[in-house]
Amino acid sequence: MQSVLPLPQSSSSAGNLRACFFMVAAMAAFVVNDICTKLALADANVAQIMAIRNLFSTLLLLGIAAFVGALRSPAKLTSGTLTLRTLFDIGATISYIVALGYMPLANASAIFQAMPLAVTLGAALFYRETVGWRRWTAITVGFAGVLIIVRPGAEGFNIYSLYVLACVVFSAGRDLLTRRVPKGIPALMISASTAAAVSLTGWLMIPFWGWEPLHGRDVAIMAVSSVAIAIGYICIVEAMRGGDIGFVSPFRYTILIFAIVFGLLIFDEVPDTATLIGATIVVGSGGYSLYRERKRGRRTTMPRAQVH
């Protein structure tokens, strides 16, 4: 039986290093976007943020694409994989913005740290990458860490934690599909088309969500958010295209550091003990999964001993 998705090619060390830089930059940009989104939610609703913020992002990305000569005609963007990837991104956007309105930034980011484990699981199921029992154990332990953060059944359980878990699933699907997007489509055009689709979805949602009065401050916040998310879009595409999934994905954990620091400084949010313990377990299991990936990579590149 052949794999559902084509096996990704292994990247060079220089390519992996470059991809890691883009991943860290993407995480920093996404935290800035999260901060702005959380501030904007004080006045605006989810549909307005998606519509306005991503409209700004689309215009910015198209402007950059035109400047560097990366514009492509719409006919060249008619990739079924790109369409499916965009739908996953829309689902991730809606679920995460809803969650941010009701959860501390650090808690949402801590749950989202299940992403590398979800991507590893997806790579095993759809790319048919080899995942040994140790990494399956790491995935299981990581899921246990997520349960500690979410605490289903506990008195302080927040149903919006499930929205973050939904975002994890959507985001993992989006990133795995990124590997299948034709190489001829520039990252800027992938990012611009995704931003445009999210914005259009937001405008279509407004009749159902309503329109809240906005102030100049809200528009300015969404403009800053649009710049941050545009940078994040570009960097995440470059990271997932340019590096090995197993090597690059764990660098998503840097977002937790950014989220805890800025959540404390801006929103005065202090993660509770359970959140910190659960986040440590998730990060630790993901780090072990990375260790096993690198060890397996070294083993497969070693020359086989001759049989006498």
C-alpha positions as a printed Julia matrix, in Angstrom:
308×3 Matrix{Float64}:
   0.0     0.0     0.0
   1.44    3.36   -1.01
   1.44    6.36    1.28
  -1.36    8.89    1.0
   1.18   11.72    0.79
   4.56   11.7    -0.97
   7.52   11.19    1.3
   9.28   14.51    2.0
  12.92   14.77    1.02
  15.49   15.05    3.78
  16.96   18.54    4.14
  20.59   19.54    4.6
  22.01   20.78    7.9
  22.14   24.32    6.53
  18.53   24.0     5.37
  17.44   22.75    8.78
  19.26   25.6    10.54
  17.62   28.15    8.26
  14.23   26.52    8.8
  14.68   26.65   12.58
  15.39   30.39   12.37
  12.17   30.86   10.43
  10.25   28.73   12.94
  11.43   30.8    15.94
  10.68   34.03   14.05
   7.21   32.7    13.21
   6.52   31.88   16.86
   7.55   35.36   17.98
   5.36   36.93   15.31
   2.39   34.75   16.24
   2.67   35.74   19.91
   2.62   39.42   18.91
  -0.47   38.63   16.83
  -2.05   36.81   19.8
  -1.44   39.8    22.07
  -3.01   42.2    19.57
  -5.94   39.84   18.99
  -6.59   39.51   22.7
  -6.52   43.31   23.06
  -8.85   43.78   20.07
 -11.35   41.25   21.46
 -12.22   43.81   24.14
 -14.24   45.68   21.48
 -14.4    43.54   18.32
 -15.75   40.04   17.73
 -14.1    37.07   16.01
 -15.57   37.78   12.57
 -14.46   41.43   12.61
 -10.91   40.52   13.61
 -10.65   37.9    10.87
 -12.13   40.25    8.26
 -10.18   43.41    9.04
  -6.87   42.01   10.29
  -6.49   39.58    7.42
  -7.57   42.17    4.87
  -4.62   44.28    6.02
  -2.4    41.18    5.88
  -3.53   40.33    2.36
  -2.77   43.82    1.05
   0.61   43.82    2.79
   1.58   40.39    1.45
   0.45   41.21   -2.08
   2.46   44.43   -1.94
   5.57   42.55   -0.84
   4.99   39.88   -3.5
   4.7    42.54   -6.19
   7.87   44.24   -4.95
   9.96   41.06   -5.11
   8.33   39.79   -8.31
   6.59   36.83   -6.69
   3.05   37.54   -7.93
   1.31   34.68   -9.69
  -1.9    34.65  -11.66
  -4.95   33.11   -9.9
  -4.87   30.26  -12.4
  -1.54   29.13  -10.98
  -2.96   29.03   -7.46
  -5.6    26.43   -8.28
  -3.95   23.63   -6.35
  -6.28   21.24   -4.55
  -3.68   20.85   -1.82
  -3.44   24.62   -1.38
  -7.23   24.87   -1.15
  -7.4    22.14    1.5
  -4.5    23.75    3.38
  -6.39   27.05    3.37
  -9.51   25.42    4.8
  -7.44   23.94    7.63
  -5.97   27.38    8.31
  -9.44   28.94    8.47
 -10.51   26.33   11.01
  -7.38   26.96   13.08
  -7.94   30.72   13.0
 -11.55   30.6    14.14
 -10.97   28.1    16.95
  -7.91   29.91   18.33
  -9.37   33.42   18.28
 -12.48   32.17   20.09
 -10.27   30.52   22.73
  -8.11   33.62   23.22
 -11.15   35.61   24.28
 -11.73   33.35   27.27
  -8.3    31.95   28.22
  -4.98   33.31   29.51
  -2.4    33.62   26.73
   0.05   31.25   28.44
  -2.59   28.53   28.94
  -3.64   28.62   25.31
  -0.02   28.53   24.18
   0.76   25.66   26.58
  -2.0    23.48   25.13
  -0.86   24.43   21.64
   2.53   22.85   22.43
   0.95   19.52   21.49
   1.45   20.66   17.88
   4.88   19.01   17.29
   3.51   15.74   18.65
   0.43   16.06   16.43
   2.65   16.73   13.4
   4.82   13.7    14.25
   1.68   11.57   14.54
   0.37   12.94   11.25
   3.7    12.33    9.51
   3.57    8.71   10.67
  -0.02    8.21    9.48
   0.09   10.09    6.19
   3.75   10.3     5.18
   4.37    6.84    6.61
   7.46    8.1     8.4
   8.92    5.5    10.74
   7.93    6.12   14.37
   9.29    3.63   16.89
   7.77    2.65   20.21
   9.82    5.26   22.07
   8.37    8.12   20.05
   4.87    6.62   20.3
   5.43    6.64   24.07
   6.56   10.27   23.89
   3.36   11.15   22.0
   1.26    9.38   24.64
   3.07   11.11   27.5
   2.71   14.44   25.73
  -1.02   13.89   25.42
  -1.12   13.18   29.17
   0.59   16.54   29.7
  -2.11   18.23   27.64
  -4.77   16.58   29.83
  -3.06   18.01   32.92
  -3.3    21.5    31.42
  -6.89   21.06   30.22
  -8.02   19.18   33.36
 -11.28   17.77   32.0
 -13.8    17.28   34.79
 -11.98   19.62   37.16
 -13.84   22.48   38.78
 -11.79   25.06   36.94
 -12.14   23.34   33.55
 -12.54   25.81   30.69
 -14.48   24.45   27.72
 -12.49   26.81   25.5
  -9.46   24.61   26.05
 -11.11   22.26   23.56
 -11.05   25.04   20.99
  -7.27   25.16   21.32
  -7.12   21.39   20.85
  -9.22   21.79   17.7
  -6.76   24.44   16.58
  -3.92   21.95   17.13
  -5.61   19.44   14.82
  -6.31   22.04   12.13
  -2.79   23.48   12.36
  -1.13   20.07   12.15
  -3.14   19.28    9.03
  -2.21   22.65    7.54
   1.51   22.17    8.14
   1.55   18.62    6.81
  -0.25   19.78    3.67
   2.31   22.56    3.23
   4.81   19.89    2.22
   2.57   18.94   -0.72
   1.97   22.42   -2.11
   3.69   22.66   -5.53
   7.14   24.21   -5.24
   6.33   26.58   -8.09
   3.96   28.55   -5.85
   6.01   31.11   -3.85
   5.62   31.25   -0.07
   4.39   34.84   -0.37
   1.53   33.79   -2.63
   0.6    30.9    -0.33
   0.53   33.33    2.59
  -1.4    36.0     0.67
  -4.04   33.57   -0.63
  -4.47   32.13    2.88
  -4.85   35.59    4.43
  -7.37   36.57    1.73
  -9.43   33.42    2.34
  -9.48   34.02    6.12
 -10.52   37.64    5.57
 -13.3    36.63    3.18
 -14.52   34.06    5.7
 -14.62   36.78    8.36
 -16.72   39.09    6.16
 -19.11   36.21    5.43
 -19.43   35.54    9.18
 -20.29   39.14   10.12
 -24.06   38.83    9.36
 -24.15   36.01   11.95
 -21.75   37.5    14.53
 -22.88   41.11   14.15
 -20.88   44.33   13.94
 -19.48   45.94   17.07
 -18.56   49.67   17.1
 -14.83   50.04   16.57
 -12.46   52.8    17.66
  -9.27   54.06   16.06
  -7.3    52.13   18.69
  -8.93   48.86   17.6
  -8.07   49.43   13.93
  -4.48   50.33   14.85
  -4.15   47.17   16.95
  -5.46   45.04   14.09
  -3.07   46.75   11.7
  -0.11   45.8    13.93
  -1.58   42.31   14.23
  -1.79   42.05   10.45
   1.93   42.82   10.09
   2.78   40.21   12.72
   0.59   37.51   11.21
   1.93   38.27    7.72
   5.47   37.72    9.0
   4.31   34.57   10.76
   2.64   33.22    7.62
   5.76   33.7     5.53
   8.11   32.25    8.14
   5.98   29.17    8.88
   5.77   28.27    5.19
   9.53   28.71    4.77
  10.18   26.64    7.91
   7.96   23.72    6.93
   9.18   23.71    3.34
  12.86   24.12    4.06
  13.54   21.7     6.92
  12.85   18.17    8.07
   9.52   18.03    9.9
  10.93   16.03   12.8
  13.78   18.5    13.32
  11.95   21.79   12.83
   8.63   21.16   14.61
   9.94   21.12   18.21
  11.21   24.69   17.8
   7.57   25.67   18.09
   8.11   25.36   21.85
   9.75   28.78   21.85
   6.26   30.26   21.58
   5.59   29.15   25.15
   8.48   31.27   26.42
   7.22   34.3    24.51
   3.64   33.73   25.68
   4.49   33.37   29.37
   6.73   36.45   29.4
   4.37   38.73   27.48
   1.27   37.35   29.19
   2.81   38.33   32.52
   4.03   41.75   31.38
   0.96   42.85   29.43
  -2.02   40.98   30.9
  -0.62   40.21   34.37
  -1.37   36.53   33.76
   0.55   34.05   35.9
   0.3    30.37   34.81
  -0.86   28.07   37.6
   1.12   25.06   38.8
  -0.86   22.51   36.78
  -0.32   24.49   33.58
   3.42   24.71   34.17
   3.67   20.99   35.02
   1.62   19.99   31.99
   3.61   22.29   29.71
   6.87   20.84   31.02
   5.65   17.3    30.29
   4.52   18.24   26.77
   7.76   20.07   25.98
   9.83   17.26   27.49
   8.05   14.57   25.48
   8.42   16.62   22.31
  12.09   17.18   23.05
  12.6    13.44   23.49
  10.8    12.84   20.22
  13.26   15.26   18.59
  16.2    13.4    20.18
  14.96   10.09   18.8
  14.45   11.66   15.37
  18.01   12.96   15.26
  19.44    9.68   16.55
  17.5     7.73   13.94
  18.69   10.17   11.27
  22.33    9.64   12.23
  21.86    5.87   12.26
  20.33    5.75    8.79
  23.19    7.81    7.34
  25.92    5.53    8.75
  27.45    3.13    6.21
  26.42   -0.48    6.67
  29.08   -2.9     7.81
  30.16   -5.43    5.23
  29.27   -9.05    5.84
  32.25  -11.42    5.45
